[in-house]
Amino acid sequence: MPASASELAGRLAASIEALVLHAGEADADAAKRGIEQLAQRLGYTAAHCSRVFQSAYGMSPRQYLSMVKLRQAKLLLMDSELSVEQVAVRLGYHDVSQFSKQFKRWTNLSPSAYRQLSF
């Protein structure tokens, strides 16, 4: 068992970040399953883990997942070798338009507009 609440929150954060780095697994359901699996392995409920995470990070695991995905999307969009569609796939989106809409919600810019600004 983790020694402290901050260690538990850190393990949850690392789990969420690992989901984002594995294409196709970066959706909210995968994050929820990851939290449930980690909680079960550690002998806690998923609700307890979510409360600990919220307390440590000031946001829900789902909000953290969005933040990590946005950060990764921005990094990938700065790589001019990747198309917007390739970036979407790497982040687990099955539809480039879904990724584009979400990116615009996050930044008020389309992925293409963000890419132009970053060069």
N, C-alpha and C positions, 0 to 999 in steps of 0.2 A: 504494500500500500504506500502511496505517496506520503512523505513526511509532513506535508503542509498543503494548505489550500492553494498557495501560489504554485507549488509543484504540480498539483493536479491541473490547474488552469494552464500551465505551461505545456503539459502533455497533451491537453485538448487542443491547444493552439497549434502545436507541432503536427498533430493528426490532421487538422483542417488544412494546414499548409501542404502536407504531403498529398492530400486529395487533389489540390489544385495542380500540383506538378505531374499528376497522372491523368493524361487526357481521357476524357469520357467519364471521369469520376468526380467532377467538380460541381455537381449540382447540390441543391439544398438537401435533397433526400439522402444523398451519399454522406453529407456532413452529419445529418441526424443519425444515420446508421452507424457511422464511425464513433459518434459520441456514445450511443447506446452500447456498442461493443466494448469500448474502452471502459465505460462505467461498469458494465457487467464483469469484465475482467478484474477490475479493481474492487468490486464489491459495493459499488454505489448505485444509486438510481440515476437515470439520465437527467431527471429534474434537478437532483442535487448538483450534478456536474454542471448543468446549465446555470444554476444560481451561482456556483463558485466562479465560473467563467465570467459571468456578468459582473460580479463583484470585483474580480481582478482586472478585467479589461475595460469595464464600463460600456460594454456592448454585448449583445447576444452572440452565440456561436454563428448564427445565420448572418448577422451583420458583419462579423469578422470574416466569414467566408466571402462576402461581397467585397470587402476591403482588399483581401488578398487577391481575389480575382481581378479587381480593377488594377492593382499594382502590377500584376503579371501581364495583364492586357496592355498596359502602357509600355512596359519593357519590350514585349513582343512586337508591338506596333512600331517601335523605333528601329526594328530590324527590317530594312527595306527589302530584304530577300523574301520575306514572308508576305503572302497575300492576306487580306483581311479574312478571307475564308479559312486559310490555314491557321490564323490566330484563333478564330472561333473554335475550330476543331480541337486545337491544343488545349483550350480552356473547357472543353466538354460540351460545347454547344453543338447540336445536331443541325441547326439552321442558322446560316449567317445573318439572316434578317433579325432573328431573336437576339443574337449577340449585338448587332448594331443598335437595336432599340434599347437594350440594357445599357450599353456603353454611353449612349446619348443621355439616358436618365442619370447616369453617374456623373457625366462631365458637361452636359449641354453641348457636346460636339459629336459629330459622327466619327467613327474610327478613321476614316480617310482625312477628315479635317484635322483631327488630332495629329495624325501622322505628318501632315503638311506643316503644322505649327512646330513640331518637334525637330524639323530639319532646318 
